[in-house]
Each structure stands twice: as C-alpha cells, then as structure tokens.
Amino acid sequence: MSEILIKNGFVYDPINGINGDVLDIAVKNGKIVDPSQIDLDRALVVDARGKVVMPGGIDIHSHIAGPKVNLGRLMRPEDHYLTNRPHDLPTRRAETGLTVPNVFRIGYDYARMGYTLVVEPATPPIKTRHTHEELNDIPMIDKAAFVLVDSNWIALDLIAEGSRELLAAFLAWLLSATKTYALKLVDPGSDAAWVVAGRGVDIDEQIPVYNITPRDIIREMCNAAQMLNLPHKLHVHCNRLGYPGNYLTTLKTMEITKDISRVSEAPALHITHVQFTGYKGDSWSTLESGGEDIAKATKANPYVTLDLGQVILGRSATTMTADAPFEYVLYHLTRWKWANADTEVEAAAGLVPFKYRKRSYVNTVQWAIGLEIALIVRDPWRVIPTTDHPNAGLFKDYPIMLSWLVSRRAREEYAKKVNRSALKRTALLSLDTEFSLYDVAIMTRAAPAKLLGLDKFKGHLGVGADADIAIYDLNPREVDVSRDYERFVDAFRRAWLVIKNGEIVVKEGEVVKTVYGRTYYVDPEIPGELKKELEDLLKRKFKEYYSIALDSFLTGEHELRSAVKIPLSTRVRG
Amino acid sequence: MSSAVFSLHLRVKPAVLIDARNITPDRFAGRELSELRNIVVLEGGRKTRLSELFDIDGPEKAPSDPGQVTIVFETGSDKLCFIGYRMSKGRIVVKGDAGHLVGYRMRGGSIVVEGSARDYVGAKMRDGTIEVYGSVGHRVGGKLPGEKPGKGMKGGTIAVRGNAGSEAGFGMERGVIIIEGSAGNLVGADMLGGSVVVKGDCGLYPGAGMSGGRVVVGGRVGAILPSFYADSMVPSISVRGIKLDKPFMLFIGDVVVGGKGLLYVSYDDNRELLSYYKSLIEGEGVEV
C-alpha cells in the first residue's frame, strides 16, 4: 500500500479540535500516521493548498440495502429510465437509478461526495442475510446495519414477562447472529398491533395480546442497550410517525431517557428522522411545525440525539420504512403504487413512491421543521443532518441541505419558491443561525462517529485513525460560505480528492478506483449461565414461531465480504 | 409545396438492433448531404455513422424546414428502432418492416410503415400520425413500465391495418388508435382518455384498470372483467368518422380504480357472453 502525504490543506478535525489550521496529513498502510514516518522519496505528495481537508463523511441513517430497498427497485422501473451510465472497466461498474439506485451507484455517489461510512438503519433479522449480500456489493464505503426489534415476538414476550436479563441476552444474541451493529425500533409495537388488530398504536396505548405499551418497549430496550453497553444505544423511529399532532409522542419518547438506569453519561436514545414526527396541529390542513417544542426538549435533555430526515422539495422520493401501517395510510393519500411486506415473527415494511412539492402547504411545513430543529438546538454534536434517504430526499442532495444550514441566504433564496402561507406559520425565516465549516465537519463526521462509538478510528484525522479522507476544492479564507453558498454546494457535491483506506478512489468528483469497504458488527458477550437459559428459550421459541431452523437463522462471518467484529464486555449478570 | 426526398438503402441486413433515433426530418433539416452521412447511429449500442449502415440519396442540401423533408427507408428491417423519435414535422416512409419504438415521443408529422412494426409503436407520442400496413407488437401508443396511468400516448392517430399485440393503448391519455385486424389481451389497460378501436377480435379483459376513454371491440372478445358493469345497448357507433353499423353493448368501468371508461362490445359477435348481461339491462329473467 502506498504512502500519501497531504500538504498545505486547511484541516477540519473536530474530534482533535483542529479548526481550519494548515497541517500535513500522512497516510501509511491505510492508517493515518505522523508525517515524520513517511518516506518522502516513495510517498505520493498531494498539494491541497487552498482546499478543505476533512475526515471521510459518515451517514448514520440511509436506506441503502435490504429487502425493502430491493422491493423499491422492483416496484419502480420508471426510476431507472434515462439514468443509466455505462461501465468504465476496470475502474467503475455500470450505474443506474435515481431514488433507489443500484448498489454501484450508491457506493460511487457517496464516494463522490466524500462519504466513507454509511449505515443501513433497518433490517428485519430473518432477512439480514440478504441485507449483507447487498452491503457486500456496495463499493467504496464502509457499512453497518441496525437490526429491527420493534415488534419481535420473542422480545415482546420477554418484555411482557419482565425478564430483563434474558431480554438483554436475547438482543445480544440477535446482534451477533445477524452481524448487525445496533438496535432499531420502528414505530414500536405497531407492526404487532397491525397484524392482530389492523391499527397502529400511540406510545401509551396497549398493544393487543401482549398488554404492554410502546413506552414499555422503548424503556426496556433502552435498559437492555445500557446493560449491553452498545456503542450506539438505541435508534428510535417514534410512534404515530407522519400524523399531525405527533410531536407530543416524540416529546414523550424523549422523556423515557429519564426513567432508565444509565451506565454512562453518553446519549441513551437517538430519535431518527425527527422531521416526520414533529407535526403540530390536528389535521393536514392545520398542520404546523412542532420544531420549536422538540428543539427545546432536546436542549433540556442531554441524553437524546436527533437526526433530521430533512425534506428536499421538488424531487421524487421513494418512501420506504418498516412502519408498515403508515405506508398503508400514505398509499391512500397518493393512490398510485404501494407495496407492503411482512416477515414472520419480526417486522414489516412498506413502500410508496412520493414527490414533495414546493407549492404544497404540507410539504413546505415539513421542509421547515427539519431546518428549524437544527437551527434552534444549535448543537451540531447532537443534531445530525440526514434526508432519511430515500424517504424525505436523496443522499445526493446532502450538499444542498447543508447549504441551508450554513447560509441564511440560501434558505431565503429557496424560500422564495415554496408555499408562502405555510412558511408564514413557521419560525424558519426569523432564525439567523449559520453553521460554520467546522460545524459541518462535526455534523457529518465527528458527531456521527461519536454516536456510533467508532470515534477511535473513524471521523477524525488523528494518528491511528483509518485513512478515510475527503478534500474539497473550497478555500475557506477566500470563500464566505454563508454568502457564496453555491460554491459550497459545488465543492461538496464533487469532492476534489477522496482517500478510502489509504487509497485514492475519487479525483475531481470522478471515481478512479473501485474498492470495497468493511462491515462492522458488534458481539456482546453473554455470561455462561444465561447463555444456557437463552439457548433453551431460543430452541423453544423457534419451534413455536419460526418456519426455519435456528441454525439457518445465523449469519456466518464468512458471509460478509470484510467483517470487523467489535467485541463488547457487558453488564449483564448471569 | 415541394418536398425533399432522402432515400436510405440498408447496405447489409443488420444482425443487431440499430438505434436510428437521429434519422428524423428535424435532424436532417438544413444540413448538407455530407453532414447527414456523419449522423450518429448506434449499432448494437456502439456508435457508428449513418453512411456505415445506409447508402443515402437525395438533394445536396435539406430544406431548413423539417416539414419539407421526407425520409424513405427503401429497405426495412425489424432491427431498426426509434424511427421518428421526437420528430415534429415532415414524413418518414419505411418500405418494409420496422423495429421497436417507432414514433416514440413523436410530436407531429407522419410515419408510414409499409411492413410490420414491433413493440411500442407510437409510445408516449404527442401528436402526428402513424400508419402501419402490417401488424404491430405489444403496447401500441403505450407508456413505459412503472409509469402512472396517462403517461402513454397524448394525442395523434395510429392506424394499424393488421393485428396488434397485447395492451394496445396502455396508459394512453388522448388520441386515437385504430386496429383493423384483431388485438391481444388487455386492450386499453390503464387508459385515462382517448379511443382505441379494434375492428376485429380481441383477447381477454379489454379496459382493465381504465379510468376514462373509450375502447371499441367490433369482433369477439375473450372475456370481460367483472369490474365492468353493463350500462345499455347502442344500435351503432361512430368514432372519429368511422361508423360501425351494428349493435354494441356499452360497459362502464373499471370500478376497481373508480373509473368511468366506456367499453363497447359488439353484441352480435358475442351473443353467448352478452345475452346474460342483456337480460340484466332489460330486467328480465333475473332470478334472485
């Protein structure tokens, strides 16, 4: 592996507190090393004078792989017309698709923007083997997946019984059996309630059969995540997503962090695509933004982190979520195409193509909510901009979304094209917060790395970190991003140079080499005595619930292209 | 009005599909013959020049108005695709067979195919006329897979003297398709408007998923969907000057999509199938 020395760039590395200083970054054997260890005769020297050097970007929530993504591809052939780009072997494979692109375009487009780690946030356990097959084929980026546990019958049984230790052990087993990274709750309990009673549930409503509430599920999962000492504690998609007035549910969900037994001061709950659960008002026609209330609650509660799910207007999107009851409702609003699927025992999913319109009242409110939350909370370490690709917007539009955060002018220019009466009812235009490039580096690099617990070797440029580096052609001394936001968008859309794992993979926005990243998963240890009890439970439950054998359920490490196991020592007692 | 005629002879019989989307009056207009020889044509996905595949004869310079350009394919081939793509004026004559997507997204002018054509004739066309002397493949005047109903043909006329394949008028919004012979299954599927007239027989389930427009079947029909309800008997109908002087039964549907499309089925040719419906309309012989 070659040695690379990046000279004279303006380095933004929030984890090490470097804010735009001119520094040299040295890369050797896929790791960042001290510049003195580089043999200058052999090293490739990159002159990054007048350019921004950042760690590789990290996307904490983007639906890039799994059965429902594939279902989207099947359902939307029209998404692929006029988007084909032939291969250029051996450098690049063929690309196609817009909202649900093929695996190659996903990897390449992320790399072109300087992203090097992306997390697939929802995979049903029984189909996670498929998710890994797809993740294996996504080039350029490192990957991880979150496993769905929101309506898992075994987990619900254990919660209803109140066996905390066994629940933690079961979740630990599930994570290592499916080779996933963290727990994801999607509309907790709703899929179970939908199967039985044909309706979703709010946070304090009883789930039929089990006689527990979604609040119990979230609390017990939180506790289990604390016991297991998971690096990313709990990823929650709140109940009542997409319904007017649901911001109250979101606030209640945030409150749960106060009821649990924490083991550390680290964030205990991550509320994802909060825009979709920040609606005030009692119907679509009286919809208002609940952004301010959520922002206030977030400021007051240090154990909660958010990501936005920012809506991008005027672009087609494909909503895909494990919140099957909501997709059923959405289908009746759009009345075009719809697919729902249910896996045995565990989870469900739905898909509906959607287009957010600039002139629409509702869509404009949605657009404003995400930005309001980010701008009012004003804490880039805890509020992470995402578009919940491809639900609210495409990951390709991240630079545009970031431009709204760094530039008030960009927001005002864009606001000229949206629905005026909706805009008047939001506080967006009165907010004058503008994030700096340093904040952008936090939001897209440092904070997600910290949140995923990967900040030892991801999301920073200190010695020992993985050599994932993005260089953007933007001179922060000359360009004022808040005024010249278009330059910012251009620079971030096409990275000038991207280094993945010590190799140059993108030059001036074009892929020059196809590489394949790693897949991270956790393996929490379970004490021996509990292990025996768990094995008995699994044998019994698999016989009772599943159509497949326990051995067929396990995904082996050899099925992952390049697996990285993160062993965890837990606090579960035997 | 004089017209400049360019005749194209295929040099050899093509073995792979040829993308002839650049061979249109709009591209020819105002260009010299030497420039025309260099027009890009794709042969099996590879770029090549028009003169590699065709011998071209015609005046030294094409008139600047595409409406005065006539392009004649002296030899046809079922490998020639995208003939008349997005053309707005002028005339194309194919003295033989044509391939897929003849007149795709056409905006005006006329195309005459003296042989048969393959799938997607006049798909997504806006205006103009297409006449095919032989038969056509599936989805005449259709939309592409996955698109919304109404994304198909938006205007103009397609006349087919032979037979048509399945899903004629798939997702069309306006315009007329006239098929002199018979048609396959699902005539007028997902239609939003416009008319499809099949003078001969048709296959199963005409009008499936239609929410507007008109489908006329002048011959036998394979089966009618249960989501259509029989409305009335009409003694004769005329569509755009074509008079069909025999009794038709009018169905309205497809109620599955809340549609109000009109489906006319010839009564005399389908007595076995329709006599029960007739008794329902006339209120006779219904046993509860």
Contacts between the chains, C-beta under 8 A, distances in Angstrom:
chain1	res1	chain2	res2	distance
A	75	B	146	7.6
A	76	B	146	5.8
A	77	B	144	7.4
A	77	B	145	4.6
A	77	B	146	3.7
A	78	B	144	6.3
A	78	B	145	7.2
A	78	B	146	3.8
A	78	B	147	4.7
A	79	B	146	7.4
A	81	B	144	6.4
A	336	B	148	6.1
